[in-house]
Amino acid sequence: MNGKSLEIQIGRHEAKPGFYVARYQSPVLRTTYTVEFPGSVLGAVALHHFTEMLKTRYPVGEMVRFLLPPDETLQPVLQDALSVERYTS
């Protein structure tokens, strides 16, 4: 987290084709929160709920950043629902 936004990393689920994993790392608690979701409308809803849950615990303003690896692509329905940025590990 950069102090002004909640940064959620998204990547493909390695064991479930068509699924993704979103992660948020809490530097204060030294924990990682995750959610697994399908590349569908229901997956976009699940990701939205995950984000809203995090915002109740980590009020850093209105900005939520979804980070995606440079070589990753999302299902079209998820791409339409999110504004994502690329990150390097």
Secondary structure, DSSP 8 states (H G I E B T S, - for coil): --SSSEEEEEEE-SSSTTEEEEEEEETTTTEEEEEEEESSHHHHHHHHHHHHHHHHHS---S-EEEEE-TT----HHHHHH--EEE---
